């Protein structure tokens, strides 16, 4: 019998970053996503530069070395794999003949003018020892004249150049965050050789943030003069009147993870909700884990196991003591509408989503449309991100378009509140692979492959440390020496996963929990669990409790801790 397709799945594809010469040759894929191949699969190559022999060879059987690497046949006689070479002009040459990266084709004519304008701005500062004053017509006219000297004969947009001069003393925290993130990405590209760097100038402008009507009367020199406050950089751009409006805003931030930390930091820096009438409410039911610390920058190691919303609020309050921020431990949904009720939403000026699942986004979008509140929707995937501003009945809402199905289940849902059968299946699969598959494969490769450590160190982020620490635990610190060691390890693992972690979760989200500013209602965090999430006391409901903690009247488990006690096969160590 001849089998031409072993599993019926669609062929996989992956981007290659490196192919080594050797026997066997090793292929390294870009580390945005795992390649998904298995040992024994056959692959073909296309568009390989330098090692063109791969493009013409037939299907090659592979051996998987790791999530981003696999080996192929003998490549020692092939040409050298040639990654893309990018050459940059020297600064002196690039100033005269710039290569400009266009990020917004609706403003494609602006970058050349900005290029000359920035050089004129630097000349102005050298001549006067200061930048142009906010909304000062004389300084702006001088910058325009200097630009004509820098680029004689060039077609210039004088209004654009005047705006550049007007805002030369501006200092906007969100723009700083964007430029900082951009610079960090370029550094990572330079040291890793991955992703295409900016070639060679990038000019960012967001002039659409300024008023379109009555600009000259709204933004005057008096409105934008310094006030000797921490917000002078913003006042120089938007005026004192808008700064006062920012301070009076009442905003609801839903989620305190990676995006939530960035939003709260920016809100604190711009003074949102810092006035006597303003406030920010942030809610997140999740607790901080060690793995969060590398990207959720408001948290510190001593915050682990504490509520994200509480620690995030405390962190931004330290950044700006004037910030009026309160925290909640609730998730948003129909079960918390007694907390986030009509009075709560009617008092808001806007909502900012920092969520990790589509269902919650859709729910918040519907609530904002119902109450006619502006919504700032955002999300990230690896190095990519998106932002959508929703103004009910003026712009498209989030629900008007459909996101592609989620490929992964949010980790906080898996660990804390699984509420669908696929959540439990994914948890079990991750648990099995984390215990019996990946550590064994890593140890075997460490013992047999002399290049394992070198290859592991090329992985992204904290993966090298995690892999090598797991190998060290398997071979040294947690290596069983006899059968009793295996039994002891199994006991500890069982208690950690099926007793201690659940007890900790119930401690963080106790049944009947009441929030700090009102009643969340009993069992609010558990409402998505259905009949298996029934929290109570043995025998609650009048039917008595069965031998496995099952409520014989209602069919639910009552409570989880009772179940743990009844089926515990091991005494605590």
Secondary structure, DSSP 8 states (H G I E B T S, - for coil): ---S-SS--------EEEE--SSS-EEEE-TTS-----TT-EE---S-SS-THHHHS--EE-EEEETTEEE-S--TTS------------HHHHHHS--EE-S-GGGTTHHHHHHHHHHHHHHHHHHHSS---TT-HHHHHHHHHHHHHHTTT----HHHHHHHHHTTT---HHHHHHHHHHHHHHHHHHHH--S----SEE----GGGS-SSSHHHHS-TTTTS--SSTTHHHHHHH-HHHHHHHHT-EEEEE--SHHHHHHHHHHHHHTTT-STT-EEEEE---B--GGGTTT-TT--GGGTTSBHHHHHHHHHHHH-TT--EEEE----SGGGTTTS-HHHHHT-SEEEE--SSHHHHHHHHHHHHHHT-EEEEEEEETTEEEEEEE-TTTS--GGGS-----SS--HHHHHT---SHHHHHHHHHHHHIIIIIHHHHHHHHHHH-TTHHHHHTTSSTTHHHHHHHHHHIIIIIT---SHHHHHHHHHHHHHIIIIIHHHHHHHHT-TT---SSS---TTGGGGGGGGGG----TTTTTT-B-TTSBBTTT-SBS-HHHHHHHH--S---
